[in-house]
């Protein structure tokens, strides 16, 4: 693996060895070191013209320990031997303070040793190895194409890129070196109907992905095809009538369903939430360890898998930040809760002898938390196409693209909006409606799942900025789904309710 010289001025193995030796000398039973280099870039365009660019690099060393049953962590910027030793000393001091304060004891589950392992996310064009103009050339061209269309008055475009390199070592003998790249292009068109004064926006559906700049060339997403259709959809959105509130059968496109999956299943099955660890900030969950194998989460069509192995997905990696090898497992099986997301400290709460590998920290300055893996709704093996699902609905809405959302702290009651909502009458699309929001209670919603699309219509979307913890940390996760039909879902007119 080729590493930036900034990261290797002090070889990570040397810094890690110094930290582990010091932690062991101070009595730590378990100790791990992460030497991290994070680089992030952002390019902004407004109406096809540059509007800002940034390129930031940070390096740090973080040390986690278990000392006499208590956890400690410390991170120091700059991965020198001296800083590594300092981080180890501070981590043990934190563990001692936890014991003195009557903190919670931990007993991390074991993990097989993984010596000298390397892993790199799949990419062809490293965004940081090309001129910055290459970041925005295509975005600028697509912006000009959109501006040439009627009704489009402004186009905002951006490209976010990230490069995470992590060296990990622990007292058990695991040593890993990993590099993860991700990119997220996005365009937002603003439309105005001069006759009526109506204003509407439309955003590209192309998701963030663990690829390089080849993504902009069409590998993994048809950007040119989507941009060509945006003016058509935006014009229809400008003239769309308001939605009539009521109960509808929803055909939810994967471009919208991924976010519902993220909020109502992904966060709800984080075990640290179930144990109350996130109650002060991100909330808790209605799911509990006692409900494993008992909670009827959804209909029998609902099968949800978690993984850190899907190619090009945002949470995919070789090993987590506790040295646990990536794997996949079930969260919901035929509608019943069958799994949680765990790290090495929480796994014992559900009787597991091994972590699911969900520990992650956004930098060497932050302690690893249990973070969401890729969470996906499996398609029906011989399921119908999206067109066939629509044909089976007499009174409903086709919901496309994620937009706004809200959900309570226990992940029960929610509301979601969309980029586009199309009325379905007698199995046919009958034009867009505006201001629609669907809402409900999590298990009632998933129990109303009546039909699933097949593998051909399964697509992966995701979030590259999911917050959790105090101080807050960001992580990224992908979510795949087929189109799905939910029966009798409550739809409201969000604009009317807001008094607009």
C-alpha positions in Angstrom: 0.0 0.0 0.0 1.4 3.4 -1.0 1.2 5.9 1.9 1.6 9.7 2.0 5.1 10.7 3.4 3.2 12.9 5.9 1.9 9.7 7.4 5.2 7.9 7.5 7.7 10.5 8.8 7.5 8.5 12.0 6.6 4.9 11.0 3.3 3.9 12.6 4.6 0.6 13.9 7.3 2.4 15.9 4.8 4.8 17.4 2.3 2.0 18.2 5.0 -0.2 19.8 6.0 2.7 22.1 2.4 3.2 23.2 1.7 -0.5 23.7 4.9 -0.9 25.8 4.0 2.0 28.0 0.4 0.9 28.5 1.5 -2.6 29.4 4.0 -1.2 31.8 1.3 0.8 33.5 -0.8 -2.4 34.0 -3.3 -2.3 31.1 -4.8 -5.7 30.4 -5.9 -4.6 27.0 -4.4 -1.8 24.9 -4.8 -0.8 21.2 -3.3 2.0 19.2 -4.6 3.7 16.1 -2.3 5.9 14.1 -4.7 7.9 11.8 -4.3 10.1 8.8 -7.5 11.8 7.6 -7.8 14.0 4.5 -10.9 15.6 3.3 -11.7 17.8 0.3 -14.6 19.9 -0.8 -15.2 21.8 -4.0 -18.3 24.0 -4.5 -19.8 25.5 -7.6 -22.6 28.0 -8.1 -24.1 28.2 -11.5 -21.1 26.3 -12.9 -18.5 28.7 -11.5 -16.1 27.9 -8.6 -17.5 29.0 -5.2 -15.0 27.5 -2.8 -12.5 24.7 -2.3 -10.9 23.1 0.7 -8.3 20.4 1.3 -7.6 19.5 5.0 -5.2 16.9 6.5 -5.0 15.7 10.1 -2.9 13.1 11.8 -3.2 11.7 15.3 -2.5 8.8 17.5 -5.2 7.4 19.8 -4.8 4.8 22.5 -7.6 2.7 24.1 -7.0 0.7 27.3 -8.7 -1.6 29.7 -7.1 -1.2 33.1 -8.4 -3.2 36.0 -11.7 -3.5 34.2 -12.2 0.2 33.4 -11.8 1.8 30.0 -9.7 4.7 29.1 -8.9 6.6 26.0 -6.7 9.5 24.9 -5.7 11.0 21.6 -2.9 13.3 20.7 -2.4 15.2 17.4 0.8 14.1 15.5 1.9 10.5 15.5 5.3 10.8 17.1 6.7 8.2 19.6 6.5 10.8 22.3 2.9 11.6 21.6 2.1 7.9 21.4 3.6 7.4 24.9 1.8 10.4 26.2 -1.5 9.1 24.8 -1.0 5.8 26.5 -0.2 7.5 29.9 -3.3 9.7 29.6 -5.5 6.7 28.6 -4.5 4.8 31.7 -5.1 7.9 33.8 -8.6 8.2 32.4 -9.3 4.5 33.3 -8.0 5.1 36.9 -10.3 8.2 37.1 -13.2 6.0 36.0 -12.5 3.5 38.7 -12.3 6.3 41.3 -15.6 7.7 40.1 -17.4 4.4 40.3 -17.6 4.0 36.5 -18.9 1.0 34.6 -16.6 -2.1 34.3 -16.1 -3.6 30.9 -15.1 -7.1 29.8 -14.4 -7.0 26.1 -15.0 -10.2 24.1 -12.0 -11.8 22.4 -11.1 -11.6 18.8 -8.8 -13.8 16.8 -5.4 -12.3 16.1 -4.9 -10.7 12.6 -1.2 -10.1 12.1 0.1 -7.9 9.3 -3.2 -7.5 7.5 -3.7 -4.9 4.8 -7.0 -3.7 3.2 -7.9 -0.9 0.7 -11.3 0.1 -0.6 -11.8 -0.4 -4.3 -11.0 2.6 -6.5 -9.4 3.3 -9.8 -8.8 7.1 -9.7 -7.4 8.6 -6.5 -9.1 12.0 -6.2 -6.1 13.4 -4.3 -3.7 12.3 -7.1 -5.2 14.5 -9.8 -5.4 18.2 -10.5 -8.2 20.0 -8.5 -9.8 21.0 -11.8 -10.6 17.4 -12.4 -12.8 17.4 -9.4 -15.2 19.9 -10.9 -14.9 19.7 -14.7 -17.9 17.4 -15.1 -19.9 19.1 -12.4 -19.5 22.5 -14.2 -20.5 21.0 -17.5 -23.6 19.4 -16.0 -24.4 22.7 -14.2 -24.4 24.5 -17.6 -26.6 21.8 -19.1 -29.2 22.3 -16.3 -29.1 26.1 -16.6 -29.9 25.9 -20.3 -33.2 24.2 -19.5 -36.4 26.2 -19.0 -37.4 27.1 -15.5 -33.9 26.4 -14.0 -32.5 29.6 -12.5 -29.7 28.3 -10.3 -27.6 25.2 -9.9 -25.5 24.4 -6.8 -22.9 21.6 -7.2 -20.4 20.1 -4.8 -17.9 17.3 -4.6 -16.9 15.9 -1.2 -13.9 13.5 -1.1 -12.3 11.7 1.9 -9.3 9.5 2.4 -8.9 7.6 5.7 -5.7 5.8 6.5 -5.5 3.8 9.7 -2.7 1.8 11.3 -3.9 -0.4 14.1 -2.0 -2.6 16.6 -3.0 -4.1 20.0 -1.4 -6.2 22.8 -2.9 -9.4 21.4 -0.8 -9.1 18.3 -3.2 -7.8 15.7 -1.6 -5.4 13.3 -3.6 -3.9 10.4 -3.1 -1.1 7.8 -6.2 0.2 5.9 -7.1 2.9 3.5 -10.7 3.9 2.7 -11.7 6.4 0.0 -15.1 7.9 -0.7 -16.6 10.5 -2.9 -19.9 12.3 -3.1 -20.9 14.4 -6.1 -24.2 16.3 -5.9 -26.1 18.9 -7.9 -29.2 20.8 -6.8 -31.3 22.7 -9.4 -33.6 25.6 -8.4 -36.6 26.1 -10.6 -39.0 29.0 -10.9 -42.3 29.1 -12.8 -42.5 32.8 -13.7 -46.2 32.6 -14.5 -47.3 31.3 -11.1 -44.3 32.3 -9.0 -43.9 28.7 -7.8 -40.4 27.7 -6.6 -39.1 24.1 -6.4 -35.8 22.3 -6.0 -34.5 19.0 -7.2 -31.4 17.2 -6.1 -29.5 14.4 -7.8 -30.1 10.9 -6.4 -26.6 9.6 -6.9 -25.3 8.5 -3.5 -22.0 8.8 -1.8 -19.8 5.8 -2.5 -16.5 4.2 -1.6 -15.0 4.8 -5.0 -12.6 7.2 -6.7 -13.2 9.9 -9.3 -14.1 7.1 -11.8 -17.5 7.5 -10.2 -17.9 10.8 -12.1 -17.1 9.0 -15.3 -20.2 6.8 -14.9 -18.8 3.8 -13.0 -21.5 3.0 -10.5 -24.0 5.7 -11.5 -25.4 7.2 -14.7 -24.8 10.8 -13.9 -25.3 12.1 -17.4 -28.6 10.2 -17.7 -29.9 11.6 -14.4 -28.9 15.2 -15.2 -30.7 14.9 -18.6 -33.9 14.0 -16.8 -33.8 16.5 -14.0 -35.4 19.5 -16.0 -38.3 17.2 -16.9 -38.9 16.2 -13.3 -38.4 19.8 -12.0 -40.9 21.3 -14.5 -43.5 18.8 -13.4 -42.8 19.5 -9.7 -43.3 23.2 -10.3 -46.8 22.7 -11.6 -47.7 19.8 -9.3 -50.9 20.2 -7.2 -50.8 19.8 -3.4 -51.2 16.3 -2.1 -54.6 15.4 -0.5 -54.0 14.1 3.0 -55.1 10.6 3.7 -54.1 6.9 3.6 -52.2 5.7 0.6 -50.4 2.6 -0.5 -46.8 3.7 -1.0 -44.4 2.4 -3.5 -41.2 3.6 -1.9 -38.2 3.8 -4.2 -34.8 2.6 -2.8 -33.6 6.3 -3.2 -36.0 7.2 -0.4 -36.4 3.9 1.5 -32.7 3.9 2.4 -33.1 6.8 4.8 -36.2 5.2 6.4 -34.1 2.0 6.8 -31.3 4.0 8.3 -33.4 5.9 10.9 -35.9 3.2 11.9 -33.8 0.0 11.7 -30.1 1.1 11.5 -30.1 3.3 14.6 -32.8 1.3 16.4 -30.6 -1.9 16.4 -27.4 -0.2 17.8 -26.9 -2.1 21.0 -25.3 0.8 22.9 -28.6 2.7 22.4 -30.5 -0.3 23.7 -28.2 -0.3 26.8 -28.8 3.5 27.3 -25.3 4.6 26.4 -26.5 7.3 23.9 -29.5 8.6 26.0 -27.8 11.9 26.6 -27.4 12.8 23.0 -28.5 10.5 20.1 -31.3 8.8 22.1 -32.3 5.3 22.9 -34.4 2.7 21.1 -37.6 0.7 21.5 -35.6 -2.5 20.8 -34.0 -4.4 23.7 -31.8 -7.4 24.2 -34.8 -9.2 25.8 -36.8 -8.7 22.5 -34.3 -10.7 20.4 -36.2 -13.4 18.7 -39.5 -12.1 20.0 -40.1 -8.6 18.6 -42.3 -8.6 15.5 -40.5 -5.8 13.7 -42.3 -6.1 10.3 -44.1 -8.4 8.0 -42.6 -11.8 7.0 -41.2 -10.1 3.8 -38.8 -8.1 6.0 -35.3 -9.4 6.0 -32.6 -6.9 7.0 -28.8 -7.7 6.9 -25.9 -5.7 8.4 -22.5 -6.0 6.9 -19.1 -4.3 6.5 -18.2 -6.2 3.4 -20.4 -4.9 0.5 -18.1 -3.6 -2.3 -18.0 0.2 -2.6 -20.4 0.6 0.4 -19.5 3.4 2.8 -19.1 1.3 6.0 -17.2 -1.4 4.3 -13.7 -2.1 5.7 -11.3 -4.9 6.4 -11.3 -4.5 10.2 -12.9 -2.2 12.7 -11.2 0.1 15.1 -10.9 -2.7 17.7 -9.2 -5.1 15.3 -12.3 -7.1 14.5 -12.5 -8.6 11.0 -15.4 -7.4 8.9 -18.4 -9.7 8.6 -22.2 -9.8 7.9 -25.1 -10.8 10.0 -28.9 -10.6 10.2 -30.8 -7.9 12.1 -34.3 -8.8 11.1 -35.3 -12.3 9.8 -38.8 -12.8 8.3 -40.0 -9.8 10.3 -38.5 -10.7 13.7 -35.7 -8.9 15.4 -32.7 -11.3 15.4 -29.6 -9.2 15.8 -27.9 -6.0 17.1 -24.8 -4.1 16.1 -22.1 -4.5 18.7 -18.5 -3.7 19.6 -16.2 -5.7 21.8 -17.5 -4.1 25.0 -21.3 -4.5 24.4 -21.3 -7.9 22.7 -21.6 -9.8 26.0 -25.0 -8.1 26.7 -26.6 -10.2 24.0 -24.7 -13.4 24.9 -22.2 -13.1 22.0 -18.7 -14.4 22.2 -17.5 -12.1 19.4 -18.2 -8.5 18.3 -19.9 -7.8 15.0 -17.1 -5.3 14.2 -18.9 -2.0 14.5 -16.3 0.1 16.4 -15.3 3.3 14.6 -13.8 6.7 15.5 -13.8 9.6 13.1 -10.1 10.4 14.0 -7.3 9.4 16.2 -8.4 12.1 18.6 -11.7 10.3 19.3 -12.6 7.1 21.1 -14.2 4.4 19.0 -18.0 4.1 19.3 -20.3 1.4 18.1 -21.2 2.9 14.7 -23.7 1.7 12.1 -22.5 -0.8 9.4 -24.1 -1.1 6.0 -27.8 -2.0 6.7 -29.9 -3.3 3.8 -33.3 -4.7 3.1 -33.0 -7.8 1.1 -35.0 -8.1 -2.2 -37.5 -10.8 -2.9 -35.5 -13.5 -4.8 -38.1 -13.6 -7.6 -39.7 -10.3 -6.9 -41.5 -8.1 -9.3 -40.1 -5.1 -11.1 -40.8 -1.5 -9.9 -43.3 -1.1 -12.8 -45.1 -4.3 -11.8 -45.3 -3.0 -8.2 -46.8 0.2 -9.4 -49.3 -1.7 -11.6 -50.6 -3.5 -8.5 -51.6 -0.3 -6.7 -54.9 1.4 -7.2 -54.6 4.4 -5.0 -51.1 5.4 -3.9 -47.9 7.3 -4.2 -44.5 6.6 -5.8 -42.0 8.1 -3.4 -38.6 9.0 -4.9 -35.4 10.5 -3.4 -34.7 11.4 0.2 -35.3 14.9 1.6 -36.4 15.9 5.1 -37.1 13.7 8.1 -37.8 13.7 11.8 -37.9 10.8 14.3 -38.2 10.6 18.1 -35.5 9.6 20.5 -36.7 6.0 20.8 -36.9 5.5 17.0 -40.6 5.0 17.1 -42.5 7.9 15.5 -41.3 9.3 12.3 -42.0 11.5 9.3 -40.2 11.5 5.9 -40.5 13.6 2.8 -39.1 13.1 -0.7 -37.6 14.7 -3.8 -40.6 13.6 -5.9 -44.0 12.1 -5.2 -46.0 10.7 -8.1 -49.7 9.9 -7.7 -50.7 6.4 -8.6 -54.2 5.8 -10.0 -55.3 2.3 -11.0 -51.8 1.1 -11.5 -50.6 4.0 -13.5 -48.6 7.1 -12.7 -50.8 10.2 -12.8 -48.4 13.1 -12.3 -46.5 14.6 -9.4 -48.0 16.0 -6.2 -46.2 18.4 -3.9 -45.8 18.8 -0.1 -46.3 15.1 0.7 -44.9 13.6 3.8 -45.5 10.1 5.1 -45.5 9.3 8.8 -46.1 6.5 11.2 -44.8 4.3 13.9 -41.8 2.1 13.1 -43.2 -1.4 13.7 -46.6 -0.5 12.3 -44.9 0.8 9.1 -42.7 -2.3 8.6 -45.6 -4.6 9.4 -47.5 -2.9 6.5 -44.9 -4.1 4.0 -46.9 -6.0 1.4 -44.5 -6.5 -1.6 -40.8 -6.3 -2.4 -39.0 -5.8 -5.7 -36.5 -8.2 -7.0 -32.7 -8.2 -7.2 -32.7 -6.3 -10.6 -34.2 -3.2 -8.9 -32.0 -3.4 -5.7 -29.9 -0.3 -5.3 -27.5 1.0 -2.7 -27.7 4.6 -1.3 -26.4 6.0 2.0 -25.3 8.8 4.3 -21.7 10.1 4.6 -22.4 12.4 7.6 -24.2 10.5 10.4 -23.6 12.0 13.8 -23.3 10.3 17.2 -21.6 10.6 20.5 -20.4 13.3 22.8 -18.3 15.0 21.5 -20.2 14.3 18.2 -18.5 12.1 15.7 -19.4 11.6 12.0 -19.4 8.3 10.2 -20.7 6.9 6.9 -22.9 3.9 6.0 -24.7 2.6 3.0 -28.1 1.1 2.7 -29.4 -1.1 -0.1 -33.1 -1.8 -0.8 -35.5 -2.8 -3.6 -38.6 -0.8 -4.2 -41.2 -1.8 -1.7 -45.0 -1.4 -1.2 -46.4 -0.4 2.1 -50.2 -0.5 2.6 -52.4 2.2 4.1 -49.7 4.6 5.2 -50.7 8.0 6.5 -49.8 10.9 4.2 -50.0 14.5 5.3 -49.6 17.9 3.5 -46.5 19.2 5.2 -46.9 22.7 3.9 -50.4 23.0 5.1 -49.4 21.7 8.6 -46.6 24.3 8.7 -49.0 27.1 7.8 -47.3 27.8 4.4 
